[in-house]
Amino acid sequence: MNTAARLPDHLDTSTDGRILRRMQFGWYVNDWANAAFSATVLTVFLGPYLTSVAKNAADAAGDVHPLGLTIRAGSFFPYTVSFSVLVSVAVMLLTGTVADRTGRHKELMCGFAYVGAIATMAMFFLGGDRYLLGGGLLVVANIAYAVSVALSYAYLPRLATPDERDAVSSKGWAYGYAGGGLLLIANLALFEGHDALGLSSGTAVRICLASAGLWWALFTVVPMLRLPSRAGAAPDPAAADRPAGGSLRELARTLRGMRRYPLTLLYLAAFLCYNDGIQTVVSQASLYGSEELGMDQTSLVAAVLLVQIVAIGGALLLGRIAGRYGAKRTVLGSLVAWVFTLALGYVMPAHKPIWFFALACMIGLVLGGSQALSRSLFSHLIPAGKEAEYFSFYKVSDRGTSWMGPLVFGLAYQITGSYRSAIISLLVFFVIGFAVLVKVPLRRAVEAVGNPVPERL
């Protein structure tokens, strides 16, 4: 077996194919489990519901006063999400360092997953004017989600040979969209039929929120049973005996050490740029659909479901294309497709749901694949034994910098008064990301960190 076709020695599972497949399945189900939080809670139900709860608690001027601050009730949810993202950056980085020092990746990953799941289940008790409870649970759940996902990414180098990572990563992403989409369909059916069930709309929403936490908790049992404790290379035997401050010092060493791998940093810069564009398109699509295209709530929800469903096939399709043409070329091609998607969004007519659904299909087709292949590409650029730390930095570029796209989107609307101008302004992220990624010599970058180079990149 040649170097490109085997796992690195320090990541060799020393197991037969059957056990490796069991481990891979556990990793796939982890995506299936936590995607419920993203789809049901963050994307659809919590924002409008928590905003209504905050408005119930607002004073005559429409303001709420968390921790003595005065903010508009309608701004409470986005402010809370922003705060949780900022805190999650620090927690991810520190936890990734602890995981690599101690080798307890699974314990930390599942521990944070259950913290997030419990906080999500507790959202059933939101109601009336308990907006502070909702904000607190959102912060805890979103931080736990971010950390758990970052730690799960660290397993990818161990679960697949260099030549198999694109396919494995794409399959994991497809499992996530399938799990998140399946629960979302059930919850939307519950919400639409709440009158027939004798439930108020608020009670139906709270059941939907809690169901995502229950789903997350139940299916996390599978990765907990099937994944090994350690994701990457063996930790320093003395690591567990070091004081807590050692993790902070190790993090500082990692930050300094990353400068030795400028090509890895260049790839991160490319991903940071184009992924910020992707995240902004996804987060602002509903606003664009409702305000510019005149879509009603039913059409918006249907489009969200369509994205989830099409993304399953899109992730698998782009994974197969990467197996033939290489992940880098496939990601570059997906960025070109994103440009065409934005162009379609810019010119499509208003009050025509069929066109909006076509836009949703285009987003779903490239969404999962571009992110899954970006993840597998980055897995080749990580020094052995630093998987959780480096993937924590990767998730920072996924979550911690997502202010750039919304800022450009908001400024474009403020200047022009048109959401069409705002959506087309996001082209800059895909163009710059494409240009930077083209410049990354991936084979040289993989060799620089001491990893085996796959036949296709």
C-alpha positions as CSV (number, residue, x, y, z in Angstrom):
1,M,0.0,0.0,0.0
2,N,1.5,3.3,-1.0
3,T,1.8,6.4,1.2
4,A,-1.2,8.2,-0.3
5,A,-3.5,5.2,0.3
6,R,-3.0,4.5,4.0
7,L,-3.5,6.2,7.2
8,P,-0.5,7.9,8.8
9,D,1.2,5.5,11.3
10,H,0.3,7.7,14.3
11,L,-3.3,7.7,13.2
12,D,-3.5,4.0,12.3
13,T,-6.6,2.5,14.0
14,S,-5.0,-0.9,14.1
15,T,-8.5,-2.3,13.5
16,D,-10.1,-4.2,10.7
17,G,-12.4,-2.6,8.2
18,R,-15.6,-3.6,10.0
19,I,-14.6,-1.7,13.2
20,L,-13.4,1.3,11.1
21,R,-16.9,1.4,9.5
22,R,-18.5,1.2,12.9
23,M,-16.4,4.2,13.9
24,Q,-17.3,6.1,10.7
25,F,-21.0,5.4,11.3
26,G,-20.8,6.8,14.8
27,W,-19.2,9.9,13.4
28,Y,-21.9,10.3,10.8
29,V,-24.7,9.9,13.4
30,N,-23.0,12.7,15.4
31,D,-23.8,15.0,12.5
32,W,-27.3,13.5,12.3
33,A,-27.8,14.3,16.0
34,N,-26.5,17.9,16.3
35,A,-28.0,19.1,13.0
36,A,-31.4,19.1,14.7
37,F,-30.3,22.0,16.8
38,S,-29.1,24.0,13.8
39,A,-32.2,23.4,11.6
40,T,-35.1,23.4,14.1
41,V,-33.8,25.8,16.7
42,L,-31.5,28.3,15.1
43,T,-32.8,28.4,11.5
44,V,-36.6,28.2,12.0
45,F,-38.3,28.4,15.4
46,L,-36.2,30.2,18.1
47,G,-35.6,33.5,16.5
48,P,-39.3,34.5,16.0
49,Y,-40.5,32.9,19.3
50,L,-37.8,34.4,21.5
51,T,-38.4,37.8,19.9
52,S,-42.1,37.5,20.8
53,V,-41.2,36.6,24.4
54,A,-38.9,39.6,24.6
55,K,-41.6,41.8,23.3
56,N,-44.0,40.5,26.0
57,A,-41.4,41.7,28.6
58,A,-40.7,45.1,26.9
59,D,-41.6,48.4,28.4
60,A,-43.8,51.0,26.8
61,A,-41.0,52.1,24.5
62,G,-40.5,48.5,23.2
63,D,-37.2,48.0,25.1
64,V,-35.9,45.3,27.4
65,H,-33.2,45.7,30.0
66,P,-31.0,42.6,30.3
67,L,-28.2,43.1,32.9
68,G,-29.1,46.8,33.1
69,L,-28.7,47.4,29.3
70,T,-31.4,49.0,27.2
71,I,-32.0,47.3,23.9
72,R,-34.9,47.0,21.5
73,A,-36.9,43.8,22.1
74,G,-36.6,42.9,18.4
75,S,-32.8,43.0,18.7
76,F,-32.5,40.7,21.6
77,F,-32.2,37.4,19.6
78,P,-29.5,38.6,17.2
79,Y,-27.5,40.2,20.0
80,T,-27.7,37.1,22.0
81,V,-26.5,35.0,19.1
82,S,-23.6,37.4,18.5
83,F,-22.6,37.2,22.2
84,S,-22.7,33.4,22.2
85,V,-20.6,33.3,19.0
86,L,-17.9,35.5,20.6
87,V,-17.8,33.4,23.8
88,S,-17.8,30.2,21.8
89,V,-14.6,31.3,20.0
90,A,-12.6,31.4,23.3
91,V,-14.2,28.2,24.6
92,M,-13.5,26.3,21.4
93,L,-9.9,27.3,21.3
94,L,-9.3,26.3,24.9
95,T,-11.2,23.1,24.8
96,G,-9.5,22.0,21.6
97,T,-6.1,22.5,23.3
98,V,-7.3,20.5,26.4
99,A,-8.6,17.7,24.1
100,D,-5.3,17.4,22.2
101,R,-3.3,17.5,25.5
102,T,-5.3,14.8,27.3
103,G,-6.6,12.7,24.4
104,R,-10.2,12.9,25.7
105,H,-11.8,14.1,22.6
106,K,-14.9,11.9,22.8
107,E,-15.6,12.7,26.5
108,L,-15.4,16.4,25.8
109,M,-17.3,16.2,22.6
110,C,-20.2,14.2,24.1
111,G,-20.1,16.2,27.3
112,F,-20.6,19.5,25.5
113,A,-23.3,17.8,23.3
114,Y,-25.3,16.8,26.4
115,V,-24.9,20.3,27.9
116,G,-26.3,21.7,24.7
117,A,-29.1,19.1,24.5
118,I,-30.2,19.7,28.0
119,A,-30.2,23.5,27.5
120,T,-32.3,23.0,24.3
121,M,-34.8,20.7,26.0
122,A,-35.2,23.3,28.8
123,M,-36.4,25.8,26.1
124,F,-39.8,24.1,26.6
125,F,-40.2,26.3,29.7
126,L,-39.9,29.5,27.7
127,G,-43.1,31.5,27.7
128,G,-44.7,34.6,29.0
129,D,-42.0,37.2,29.5
130,R,-39.1,34.8,30.3
131,Y,-36.8,36.3,27.7
132,L,-33.7,36.2,30.0
133,L,-34.2,32.4,30.5
134,G,-34.4,32.1,26.7
135,G,-31.3,34.2,26.2
136,G,-29.3,32.2,28.8
137,L,-30.3,28.9,27.3
138,L,-29.5,30.0,23.8
139,V,-26.0,31.1,24.9
140,V,-25.3,27.8,26.6
141,A,-26.7,25.7,23.8
142,N,-25.0,27.6,21.0
143,I,-21.6,27.5,22.7
144,A,-21.9,23.8,23.5
145,Y,-23.0,23.1,19.9
146,A,-20.0,25.0,18.5
147,V,-17.5,23.2,20.7
148,S,-18.9,19.8,20.2
149,V,-18.9,20.2,16.4
150,A,-15.3,21.5,16.4
151,L,-14.2,18.4,18.4
152,S,-16.1,16.1,16.0
153,Y,-14.2,17.5,13.1
154,A,-10.9,16.4,14.7
155,Y,-11.8,12.7,14.1
156,L,-11.8,13.0,10.3
157,P,-8.0,12.3,9.8
158,R,-8.4,9.1,11.9
159,L,-11.5,7.8,10.2
160,A,-10.3,7.9,6.6
161,T,-7.2,7.6,4.5
162,P,-6.1,10.8,2.7
163,D,-7.8,9.6,-0.5
164,E,-11.0,8.7,1.2
165,R,-11.6,11.9,3.3
166,D,-13.6,13.8,0.7
167,A,-16.1,11.0,0.5
168,V,-16.3,10.4,4.2
169,S,-16.6,14.1,5.0
170,S,-19.3,14.5,2.3
171,K,-21.2,11.5,3.7
172,G,-21.1,13.0,7.2
173,W,-22.5,16.3,5.9
174,A,-25.3,14.4,4.1
175,Y,-26.2,12.6,7.3
176,G,-26.4,16.0,9.0
177,Y,-28.8,17.5,6.5
178,A,-30.9,14.3,6.5
179,G,-31.2,14.2,10.3
180,G,-31.9,17.9,10.6
181,G,-34.3,17.9,7.7
182,L,-36.3,14.8,9.0
183,L,-36.9,16.3,12.4
184,L,-37.7,19.7,10.9
185,I,-40.4,18.1,8.7
186,A,-42.0,16.5,11.7
187,N,-41.8,19.7,13.7
188,L,-43.3,21.8,10.9
189,A,-46.2,19.2,10.6
190,L,-46.7,19.6,14.3
191,F,-46.7,23.4,14.1
192,E,-49.1,23.5,11.1
193,G,-51.5,21.1,12.8
194,H,-51.4,22.6,16.3
195,D,-55.0,23.6,16.3
196,A,-56.2,20.1,15.4
197,L,-54.1,18.8,18.3
198,G,-55.6,21.3,20.7
199,L,-52.3,23.2,21.2
200,S,-51.6,26.9,21.1
201,S,-49.0,28.0,18.6
202,G,-46.6,28.9,21.5
203,T,-46.9,25.5,23.1
204,A,-46.3,23.9,19.7
205,V,-43.1,25.9,19.2
206,R,-41.9,25.0,22.7
207,I,-42.5,21.3,21.9
208,C,-40.5,21.7,18.7
209,L,-37.6,23.4,20.4
210,A,-37.5,20.7,23.2
211,S,-37.7,17.9,20.6
212,A,-34.5,19.1,19.0
213,G,-32.7,18.7,22.4
214,L,-34.2,15.3,22.9
215,W,-33.2,14.2,19.4
216,W,-29.6,15.5,20.0
217,A,-29.3,13.7,23.3
218,L,-30.7,10.4,22.0
219,F,-28.6,10.1,18.9
220,T,-25.4,11.2,20.7
221,V,-25.4,7.8,22.3
222,V,-24.2,6.3,19.0
223,P,-21.0,8.3,18.7
224,M,-20.4,7.9,22.4
225,L,-20.5,4.1,22.0
226,R,-18.6,3.8,18.7
227,L,-15.9,6.5,18.6
228,P,-12.6,6.0,20.3
229,S,-11.7,8.4,23.1
230,R,-8.8,9.9,21.2
231,A,-9.2,11.6,17.8
232,G,-5.7,12.1,16.7
233,A,-2.1,11.4,17.7
234,A,-1.3,10.2,21.2
235,P,-1.0,13.0,23.7
236,D,2.0,13.7,25.8
237,P,1.9,11.1,28.6
238,A,2.5,13.8,31.1
239,A,-0.2,16.0,29.7
240,A,-2.9,14.9,32.1
241,D,-0.7,15.8,35.1
242,R,-0.1,19.3,34.0
243,P,-1.8,22.2,35.8
244,A,-4.8,23.9,34.1
245,G,-2.6,26.8,33.1
246,G,-0.7,24.4,30.9
247,S,-3.6,24.4,28.4
248,L,-3.4,28.2,28.0
249,R,0.4,28.0,27.5
250,E,-0.2,25.2,24.9
251,L,-2.7,27.3,23.1
252,A,-0.2,30.2,23.0
253,R,2.4,27.8,21.6
254,T,0.0,26.6,19.0
255,L,-0.8,30.2,17.9
256,R,3.0,30.9,17.6
257,G,3.6,27.6,15.9
258,M,1.0,28.2,13.2
259,R,3.3,30.8,11.7
260,R,5.5,27.9,10.6
261,Y,2.8,26.8,8.3
262,P,1.9,29.8,6.2
263,L,0.3,27.7,3.5
264,T,-2.2,26.4,6.1
265,L,-2.9,29.9,7.1
266,L,-3.4,30.9,3.5
267,Y,-6.0,28.2,3.1
268,L,-7.7,29.3,6.2
269,A,-7.8,32.9,4.8
270,A,-9.5,31.6,1.6
271,F,-12.0,29.6,3.6
272,L,-12.7,32.5,5.9
273,C,-13.6,34.7,3.0
274,Y,-15.8,32.5,0.8
275,N,-17.4,30.7,3.8
276,D,-18.4,34.1,5.2
277,G,-20.2,34.7,1.9
278,I,-21.9,31.3,2.2
279,Q,-23.1,31.9,5.7
280,T,-24.5,35.3,4.8
281,V,-26.4,34.0,1.9
282,V,-27.9,31.3,4.1
283,S,-28.8,33.6,7.0
284,Q,-30.2,36.4,4.8
285,A,-32.1,34.3,2.2
286,S,-35.3,34.4,4.2
287,L,-35.1,38.2,4.7
288,Y,-34.4,38.6,1.0
289,G,-37.3,36.3,0.1
290,S,-39.8,38.1,2.3
291,E,-38.8,41.7,1.9
292,E,-37.6,41.8,-1.8
293,L,-39.4,38.9,-3.4
294,G,-42.6,39.1,-1.4
295,M,-42.6,35.4,-0.3
296,D,-45.1,34.4,2.4
297,Q,-44.2,32.4,5.5
298,T,-45.3,29.1,3.9
299,S,-43.0,29.6,0.9
300,L,-40.1,30.6,3.2
301,V,-40.5,27.5,5.3
302,A,-40.9,25.3,2.2
303,A,-37.6,26.8,0.8
304,V,-35.8,26.0,4.0
305,L,-36.9,22.4,3.8
306,L,-36.0,22.3,0.1
307,V,-32.4,23.4,0.9
308,Q,-32.1,20.7,3.6
309,I,-33.3,18.0,1.2
310,V,-31.3,19.0,-1.9
311,A,-28.2,19.5,0.2
312,I,-28.1,15.8,1.0
313,G,-27.7,14.9,-2.7
314,G,-25.5,17.9,-3.3
315,A,-23.0,16.9,-0.6
316,L,-22.8,13.3,-2.0
317,L,-22.6,14.5,-5.6
318,L,-19.8,16.9,-5.0
319,G,-18.0,14.2,-3.0
320,R,-18.1,11.9,-6.0
321,I,-16.9,14.7,-8.3
322,A,-14.0,15.4,-6.0
323,G,-13.1,11.7,-6.2
324,R,-12.6,12.2,-9.9
325,Y,-11.3,15.7,-10.3
326,G,-9.9,16.5,-6.8
327,A,-11.4,18.5,-3.9
328,K,-9.7,21.8,-4.7
329,R,-11.1,21.9,-8.3
330,T,-14.5,20.9,-7.0
331,V,-14.6,23.6,-4.3
332,L,-13.5,26.2,-6.9
333,G,-16.2,25.0,-9.2
334,S,-18.7,25.3,-6.3
335,L,-17.6,28.9,-5.8
336,V,-18.4,29.6,-9.4
337,A,-21.8,28.0,-8.9
338,W,-22.3,30.3,-5.9
339,V,-21.7,33.3,-8.1
340,F,-24.4,32.1,-10.6
341,T,-26.7,31.5,-7.6
342,L,-26.3,35.1,-6.5
343,A,-26.8,36.3,-10.0
344,L,-30.1,34.3,-10.2
345,G,-31.2,35.8,-6.9
346,Y,-30.5,39.3,-8.2
347,V,-32.5,39.0,-11.4
348,M,-35.4,36.8,-10.3
349,P,-38.9,38.3,-10.3
350,A,-40.8,39.1,-7.1
351,H,-44.0,37.2,-6.1
352,K,-43.0,34.1,-8.1
353,P,-42.4,31.2,-5.6
354,I,-41.2,28.9,-8.3
355,W,-38.2,31.1,-8.9
356,F,-37.5,31.3,-5.2
357,F,-37.7,27.5,-4.9
358,A,-35.2,27.3,-7.8
359,L,-32.9,29.5,-5.8
360,A,-33.3,27.2,-2.8
361,C,-32.4,24.2,-5.0
362,M,-29.2,25.9,-6.2
363,I,-28.2,26.8,-2.7
364,G,-28.8,23.3,-1.5
365,L,-26.9,21.8,-4.4
366,V,-23.6,23.6,-3.5
367,L,-24.0,24.3,0.2
368,G,-23.2,20.9,1.7
369,G,-20.6,19.9,-0.8
370,S,-18.6,23.1,-0.7
371,Q,-18.4,22.9,3.1
372,A,-17.8,19.2,3.4
373,L,-14.9,19.3,0.9
374,S,-13.5,22.4,2.6
375,R,-13.4,20.4,5.8
376,S,-11.7,17.4,4.2
377,L,-9.1,19.6,2.5
378,F,-8.2,21.3,5.8
379,S,-7.8,17.9,7.5
380,H,-4.7,17.4,5.3
381,L,-3.1,20.6,6.5
382,I,-3.0,19.9,10.2
383,P,0.2,18.8,12.0
384,A,-0.2,15.4,13.8
385,G,-1.6,15.7,17.3
386,K,-3.1,19.1,16.8
387,E,-6.4,18.1,15.2
388,A,-8.8,19.6,17.8
389,E,-6.8,22.8,18.1
390,Y,-6.6,23.4,14.4
391,F,-10.2,22.5,13.8
392,S,-11.1,24.9,16.6
393,F,-9.4,27.7,14.5
394,Y,-11.3,26.4,11.5
395,K,-14.6,26.7,13.3
396,V,-13.6,30.2,14.4
397,S,-13.4,31.1,10.8
398,D,-16.8,29.5,10.3
399,R,-18.6,31.2,13.2
400,G,-16.4,33.9,14.8
401,T,-15.9,36.0,11.6
402,S,-19.4,35.8,10.2
403,W,-19.9,39.5,10.9
404,M,-18.2,40.5,7.7
405,G,-20.8,39.3,5.2
406,P,-23.8,40.7,7.2
407,L,-22.0,44.0,7.6
408,V,-21.5,44.3,3.8
409,F,-25.0,43.1,3.2
410,G,-26.4,45.7,5.6
411,L,-24.3,48.6,4.3
412,A,-25.3,47.8,0.7
413,Y,-28.9,48.0,1.7
414,Q,-28.4,51.2,3.7
415,I,-26.7,52.9,0.8
416,T,-29.0,51.7,-2.0
417,G,-32.3,50.9,-0.3
418,S,-32.4,47.7,-2.3
419,Y,-32.0,44.1,-1.1
420,R,-31.1,43.2,-4.7
421,S,-28.0,45.4,-4.4
422,A,-27.3,43.9,-1.0
423,I,-27.4,40.3,-2.2
424,I,-25.2,40.9,-5.2
425,S,-22.7,42.7,-3.0
426,L,-21.8,39.3,-1.5
427,L,-20.0,38.4,-4.8
428,V,-16.9,40.0,-3.4
429,F,-16.5,37.2,-0.8
430,F,-16.7,34.5,-3.4
431,V,-14.4,36.2,-5.9
432,I,-11.7,37.0,-3.3
433,G,-12.0,33.5,-1.7
434,F,-11.7,31.9,-5.2
435,A,-8.6,34.0,-6.0
436,V,-6.9,33.1,-2.7
437,L,-7.7,29.4,-2.9
438,V,-6.3,29.2,-6.4
439,K,-3.0,30.5,-5.0
440,V,-2.7,27.7,-2.4
441,P,-0.3,25.0,-3.5
442,L,-2.0,22.2,-1.6
443,R,0.5,19.4,-2.2
444,R,3.3,21.6,-0.8
445,A,1.0,22.6,2.1
446,V,0.4,19.0,3.0
447,E,4.0,18.1,2.8
448,A,4.9,21.1,5.0
449,V,3.0,19.7,7.9
450,G,4.4,16.2,7.4
451,N,1.2,14.4,6.2
452,P,0.9,11.9,3.4
453,V,-0.2,13.5,0.1
454,P,-3.4,12.0,-1.5
455,E,-3.4,11.2,-5.1
456,R,-6.0,13.9,-5.8
457,L,-6.3,17.2,-4.0
